[in-house]
Amino acid sequence: MKQAASAAVYILHRVKSEVPGCGGNSHVVMIGRNGSIQTLSTRRIMQLELHQAELETKLYRKFSEELLKDIP
């Protein structure tokens, strides 16, 4: 469930950053196998968005470095 919630946060953040008029706070609710419900706080969602953006930046940087190795 945590993996699905993390993916949802990532997708919502990408949509908010790419689609004009889309934005604001994201709301993510996890539903457990036993029917339990857990809501991610706005603060936690913002932390995840920031962490994911940092990871994405690192990934792009490493990818760029690898591409540049192939250029004479």
C-alpha positions as CSV (number, residue, x, y, z in Angstrom):
1,M,0.0,0.0,0.0
2,K,2.9,2.4,0.8
3,Q,4.3,1.8,-2.7
4,A,1.0,2.6,-4.3
5,A,0.7,5.8,-2.2
6,S,4.2,6.9,-3.1
7,A,3.4,6.3,-6.8
8,A,0.1,8.3,-6.4
9,V,2.0,11.2,-4.8
10,Y,4.5,11.2,-7.7
11,I,1.8,11.1,-10.4
12,L,-0.3,13.8,-8.7
13,H,2.8,16.0,-8.4
14,R,3.8,15.5,-12.1
15,V,0.2,16.3,-13.2
16,K,0.1,19.5,-11.0
17,S,3.4,20.6,-12.5
18,E,2.5,19.9,-16.1
19,V,-1.2,20.6,-16.5
20,P,-2.2,24.3,-16.6
21,G,-4.9,25.1,-13.9
22,C,-4.1,22.0,-11.9
23,G,-2.6,22.4,-8.5
24,G,-3.2,22.8,-4.8
25,N,-2.8,20.2,-2.1
26,S,-3.0,16.5,-2.9
27,H,-5.1,14.1,-0.8
28,V,-4.1,10.5,-0.6
29,V,-5.9,7.8,1.3
30,M,-4.7,4.3,1.8
31,I,-7.2,1.5,2.3
32,G,-5.8,-1.6,4.0
33,R,-6.8,-5.2,3.3
34,N,-8.9,-5.3,6.5
35,G,-10.7,-2.1,5.4
36,S,-8.7,0.2,7.6
37,I,-8.2,3.7,6.3
38,Q,-5.1,5.9,6.7
39,T,-4.9,9.4,5.3
40,L,-1.5,10.9,4.4
41,S,-1.1,14.4,5.9
42,T,-0.5,17.3,3.6
43,R,2.8,17.8,5.3
44,R,3.9,14.2,4.6
45,I,2.8,14.4,1.0
46,M,4.8,17.6,0.6
47,Q,7.9,15.8,2.1
48,L,7.4,12.9,-0.3
49,E,7.1,15.3,-3.3
50,L,10.3,17.1,-2.3
51,H,12.2,13.8,-1.7
52,Q,11.0,12.4,-5.1
53,A,12.1,15.6,-6.9
54,E,15.6,15.3,-5.3
55,L,15.8,11.7,-6.5
56,E,14.7,12.6,-10.0
57,T,17.3,15.4,-10.2
58,K,20.0,12.9,-9.1
59,L,18.8,10.4,-11.7
60,Y,18.8,13.0,-14.5
61,R,22.3,14.2,-13.5
62,K,23.7,10.6,-13.6
63,F,21.9,9.9,-16.9
64,S,23.4,13.1,-18.4
65,E,26.9,12.2,-17.2
66,E,26.5,8.7,-18.9
67,L,25.4,10.3,-22.1
68,L,28.3,12.7,-22.2
69,K,30.8,9.9,-21.8
70,D,29.7,8.7,-25.3
71,I,30.4,12.0,-27.0
72,P,34.0,12.4,-28.2
